[in-house]
Amino acid sequence: MRGWWREISGLVLPVSCGGCGRPRVELCVECRAELSGGVPRRVRPVPEPVGLPVVHAAAAYENAVRAVLLAHKERGALGLTGALGKALAGAVRAGTGQVGPVGPLLLVPVPSARRAVAARGHDPTRRIALAAAGELRRVGIRARVAGVLRQRRPVADQAGLGARQRHANLAGALDVVAGGERLLAAGRVVLVDDLLTTGASLTEAARAIGAAGGRGGGASGSGQAAVVAVSPSAFEINRNCQ
């Protein structure tokens, strides 16, 4: 029944693969494999900022993976959320070593600016985190999303900024919402984001979590983080090191 409805809706409202544009499919087999068919790896931006948690990524930010993330984030292709959540869940598992019914894991999304969420009509990182938590629960890992971070002051658009400028732009920009400390004490924190570039966002998120006493953050660089994608150079460097 579901397959029949997808065929009919594809004729009325044509869809195309978010990765390669192949018609009448939201995400083709080949592009799905690029997104989550590989082995998630530990990644490190160069230069690696002090205070960055241990980060694992599902894929390199190129080709189909880049197209899928942009389609989801900027064009509201919400049908891609499940595939992105599965990729993120794989990165979470690689980082935490979770393969069975353990936990709980608290997936803490890096918050987007309110104006960006309003412009897009959705919060892509939170949406992917919710899908990842569901994927983890399906394999017996207790996981839930804890949206405890907020922007305490306005920040500039990160696009076009270099690594040093991004860190300066975000320094001290995040804090934990009132009552968030109690939530953070209930499990093991894993910071999550859709994309890692310089590491500025995750470093600031880890600082804010550490300042609130949450496990998984802190200025020492301890803790865990997971992302869907990272720049190709960082992904390939760590592929060759393993």
Summary of the structure (lengths in Angstrom):
residues: 242
radius of gyration: 17.6
end to end distance: 45.0
largest distance: 54.3
contacts: 850
relative contact order: 0.19
helix: 44%
strand: 17%
